[in-house]
Amino acid sequence: GPLHRSGAPIMKILVLGGYGLIGAAVVRRLLADGHAVVGLGRDTAQAARAMPAVTWITADLARLGTAEAWRPLLAAHAPDAIVNCAGVLQDSARARVGAVQSAAIRALIAAVPSAGIARFVQISATRADTGADTAFMRSKGEADAALAASPLAWTILRPGLVLAPQAYGGTALLRAVAALPGAIPLTRADASVRTVWVEDVADAVARVLAGEVAARRVYDLVEDEAHTLADVARAMRGWLGLAPVQLVAVPEPLARVVALGADGLGWLGWRSPFRSTAMTELAAGIRGDPAPWRAAAGRPLLSLAETLARMPSTVQERWFARLFLLKPLVIATLAAFWIATGVVTLADLDAAAGVLTERGVGVVVGAGTAFGGALVDIALGIGILVRRWSRTAALGMIAVTLLYLVGGTLLAPDLWTDPLGPLVKAIPAAVLALVALALGEDR
């Protein structure tokens, strides 16, 4: 069969989670090596536009919890190897950790022997264990254990804190915290952290698939030197080109309160990096043993400083870092504004209707318009808090504001010069909704 430049055969490779932080880097590397790639994920439309060379399968791992569910998919695409890059930090409205990281992968492992798969690469985590204290690490450990007990040519790769040009979750939060003006607020600033460059992870996957390192092994993909979380935050601030500032210790009770709030946001569909699992993993540290992979690959992985040098920052990175924490503030402000507007209207419906009736609108129509408008305002305010509805709600806010401005201009043009500015003040609210639309994507 055809060979790629390393001399190993070209393969068709199924990549689970192929558009995530690690998955996208793995996919790009495999394509560059000449492999055919089949990507699987729940939301593949954007990935299909960004990486059209990949054959994309739209499927929810949570619904692939049996070997029978996997077999038709494997038969249809006939991959030679599988790379699992899928992951879920914590149970939420979007996904269940155990279903995605344990049940689905164990079912896939059971289905694979009958499909003739040559190699199976599992992207795990350095604390993965069946007895771990978080569902994230426990479910990873369950999948790892099932894979290790299988007859497959398996390899388990366990990255440390993955750094990449793009940033999600914890790495995005690190950028945001490092970019705050005046101080860097941290809890567990002394936590031990080992990083890894995302391209080193992709290279490790490529080497495993090419047979360049021994199979049926577990390798931690971490740099040689450990850092404190404070060291990493300072390095990230310097990478952004910002002047040094003092660190401020965030009390753990306050961090736990924030984490509980972030857990609640998870059930509204938001992927907050402040969730309890992230805080627990931060307290435990991101460790790992670099020696086995160094011996297998013949070289150490890039250090934190070397990684940052490979991906120089520009104004785009500074924009992202500064806007990351403003996004929840924008959403919360819009929700509070629209809900409060509706509640205030309902609290004094006669006064609200009077704005219309005093200008010739009938009493019934005026009262009905004020009441209906208040309900719409409250619905939009609640809607933008729910991730699945947030885009529609933001568009609705813009549309309602335009309708309000047009109607106000036609029925009560004098309100444009009212000292309280009821029409003028609506414009910034619409602009803030535009900002929410621009910041809406999280992947």
Secondary structure, DSSP 8 states (H G I E B T S, - for coil): --B-TTSSB--EEEEETTTSHHHHHHHHHHHHTT-EEEEEES--HHHHHH-TTSEEEE--GGG--SHHHHHHHHHHH--SEEEE----SS--SS--HIIIIIIHHHHHHHHGGGGT--EEEEE--TT--TT-SSHHHHHHHHHHHHHHTSSSEEEEEEE-EEE-SS--HHHHHHHHHHTSSSEEEESSTT-EE-EEEHHHHHHHHHHHHTT-S-SSEEEEE--SS-EEHHHHHHHHHHHTT----EEEE--HHHHHHHHHHHHHHHTTT---TTSHHHHHHHHH-B----HHHHHHHSS----HHHHHHHS---HHHHHHHHHHTHHHHHHHHHHHHHHHHHHHHHHTHHHHHHHHHTTT--HHHHHHHHHHHHHHHHHHHHHTTSHHHHHHHHHHHHHHHHHHHHHHHHH-GGGGG-TT-TTTTHHHHHHHHHHHHHT----
